[in-house]
Amino acid sequence: MDASSLFSSLDLVCGNGLSLSSEQRAALETSMIILKTHYRFNRVLLWGKILGIKHDYFIAQGVGEDEMKDKKCLYSMNCTDWHLLPQVTEAMVANVAAVARGRFLGDPSHLYDPAEIRRQGGGDAAVGENVMMKVSEENRLAATVFTIDKEVAVVPRGAYVRSPHGNVQTNRSFQGLNPTEAAKLNNYMHFSEAKTLKEKSILEMADLNPAIDFLDVLSDDVPKGSWSLQFEHGSRVCVIRSLLWFGLTFYHVPGTSKHGYIYMGDGLKTLDLPFML
């Protein structure tokens, strides 16, 4: 969600019951302008808020030349003082998945138990396995933001283009989807490296435009039904919500270039979703 249109964008996604107070909005609007200048970002986005038991984390993203790869994430607990999140690696994501459990506490320095004992098997065959890993909540926060972006970040088809050099940039000629197109999930894409696109046949890719169809579409997601698409505000705004990461809300105003997404939730994935559909 672009910081330059923060107030109007937040009003479009408030249907999920989560929003920001007027004090938080005012503080964010000012501090994110300072962020853009200080770090020399091309633009700054409000990524969202992860709810903690003691304190909440507000997340911002700074974007450079490449809209998809050149990103830096920052967090704040008061909407004013910002701190860079560490760079995420696959090893970090694996460590977080193995050690961190339950809700976020709201303390970046908190260390999750590095000596967790896992019991495998049963009865006399039970084996104790020591998992010697230290995971700070700051690292867990970085890994969670990375994973949510990787799995459920959404953009409308045509909003971004890939240059011959491989850079992903905003499409200045994008005028938005029409109401008919906006009602179909196959006109929305994951804003992350494509996976299922590489598995399509030559016949399936015959009608695709390589400049804009370089991402996976939501309609290919498994399990089916993991997205909720609705029209709100008098059918003027298309709102898509993820059921896999509950709290992720995307909006698009058909006929305009206005679009964005925000996450406001506890940072926990709905792992049993396939059994609920």
N, C-alpha and C positions, 0 to 999 in steps of 0.2 A: 504494500500500500504506500503510494508515493507521499512523502512528507509535504509536498507542495499543495496537495489537495486533501489533507488529513481530515479536516472537520467534515467536509461533505461526504467523504468516503466512509467514515465511521458511521454516519447516519444511515448508509445504505446496507450495512451488515449488522445492525443492532437487533434484527429479528430473532437472533439466537439467545437474547436475554443478557448477553455480556457486552459491556461498553466501558468507557473511561469517564471519570469525573471531569468536570470543567477545569479543575485545578491541574489534573494530569494532562489534559489536552493542551492547556496553555503552556505548561512546562515543556512538553514534548515539542511543540511547535517552535519554541525558542531554542532549545538545546540541540535539536536536529539540524538547524541552520548552522549552529556553531560547529557541529560534527562535520558537516559537508565542507566547511571552510578549513577546519583544522587538518583533516585527513586528505583534503583535495579530491573528494569523491565527485564523480559526474552527477550523481544524485543519491539521495538517501531515502530508504524505505523503512516504514514501521512494520516489522515482521510480525509482532504480536506480543502476547503476555503469557508466561507460564506460571500457573498458580502454585504457590508453596504454602506450607503449613504456617510458617512464621512470617515470611515475606514473599512477595511476588517478584518475578523477573520480567522486566520489559526488554524486548529484543529489537535492535535496529540493524539494518544491513546497509553497508555502503557499496556502491557499484562503480566499477571502473570502466575500461574500454569494452570489455566483453561482458555482456549482461548476465551470462549464465555462469562463467567460470571465474571472472575477476570480481569476487565478492569478499567482503570482510564483515564479520558479525560482532556486534557489541552488545553488552547488557548493562542495565541500570536497575537500581532498586528504588530510586526516587525520581526518575524521569529527568534528572539533571546531570548527575555524574555518571559518565560512561566508561566502561572498561572493555578492552578487546578480549574476545574469546579465543582460546588457543586453536591452532590449525588442527583439523580433524584428519586422522588417519584410519585405515581399516583396522589396525590393531587397537586403536582407542575405542572404536565402535564395538569390537569384540569384547574388550575388557569391561566396558560399561554394561553390555548385555549379560555378561557372566556374573557380575558382582552387584550392580545397583538394582534395588527392588523398592517397590512402594512409591509413594508420592515424594516430590521434592520438599526439602525442609525450608529452603529459603536462606541457607547459609553457604556461600560459595566455597568456604574453606573446609566444610564438613567432609570427612573421609569415610567412605563406606568400608565396612569390615573387610580387611585384606586377607583374613584367614578363615574364610567360610568353609564349613565342612559339608560336603555333599555325600549323601548316602545313595549308593547305587546297588541294585539288586535287592534281595530280601532274605531274611533269616540268617543262616550261617554263611550265606554267600555274599552278605553285605560287605561292601568295601568302602572305606573312608577315603575321600580324595581331597587333599588340601589345595585350595585355589589361592595362591599367594599373589594377589594383585591389589594395588592401592588405587582407588578411583576417587578423585575429589568431585564434589558436586559441580564445580566449574567445568571439569571435563565432561561430566555427564550432561550438563546443559548444552555444551558445544556439540556433543554427539547427537543429542535429541533434536536440536535445530537442524543439523545436517541431515539426519534421517527423515524428518518430516518434509524438508525441502525435496529430498530425493524421491520420496514416495508419493507426495500429494500436492506439491506446488503446481498451480494451474494457470494457464494462459489461453486466451482464445486463438483459434487458428488465424494466422496472418499477422498477429500482433508483433512478431519478431521475424527477422530475416537473418540468414547466415550468409556472410560474404564469401567470395572465392578463397579468401585467406583463412576461413574457418571461424572468424569472429561472429558472435551473435549480438545483434544490435536491434534497437527498436525500429519498427517499420513506420516511417513518417507518413507514408501514404495510407496507413490502416485507418479505415473509417468505421470500423465496427461490423459486427454481424447483423444481418437483418433479423426481425423477430422469428421468422421460420427457421433460420439457421441456428439462432440462439437456443432453440428448444431441443436441439439434438446434441447428445454427448459426444458424437464423433467430430464435432467442431471445436472441441476443447482438448488441450494437450498438456502433458506433463512437462514442466519446465526443468528437465534434467536429461542426462544422457539417454538416448533411445536404446531400448532393449528389444521389444517385440517388433519394431520396424525392420530390424535386420533379419527377422525370420519370415518376412512376407515374400511371396513369390514375385517373379517379374511381372506377371499379369496383374497382381494386386497393386503394384507400384506404378503401373503404366499411366494412371491418371493423376499421379502425385507431382507436385511442383517441388523440386529439390531445395529451392530457396526458402520455402516456408513450411514444407512437410518433412521436416527433419527430426520431429519429436513423436513420441508415442501418444496415441489418442486415448481418452478416458474410456471409450466404449470397448476397448480391448482388455480392460482390467479384469482380473480374476480375484475374488469371486464377483459374479455379476450382481448388481444391486448394492455395491459399496459406495455409490454416489447418490445424492438426493438433489434433483434439479427442480427448482420452483421459480415462478414469477411472483414478485412482490412489489409493493408500492404502486398498486393499481396496474399491475402487469407491465410496468415501465422498466423494471430491473430484473435481470436473471441472476438468481442466487443458487450456487452449488455448494453443498456441504459434504464433507467426507465423513463416512461412518466408520472408517478404519482408524482415522485419527480424529476423534470427535472434538470439535472446536475449530477445525479448519473451515473457513468460510470464504468463498470466492464470489465476486460480483462482476457483472458486466452490464452496461447500459446499451442495449441494441441501438444501432445507428450512430453511435459515437465511439470514440477511442477510449472511453473511460472503462477501466478494468483494474482489478487488483485482488489480493487475498490477504487474510490476516488469520493468525492462530491465537485463540484464547481458550486454553484448557489446562489440564493437569499434567500434560506431557506423557501420558500413558497410552499405549497402543491397544486397540480393541482386538486382542488376539483370538477371541472366540467368535468373531463376527461371522465366519462361515457357518457356524452352528445356529446363528440367530436369524439368518435369512430364509 
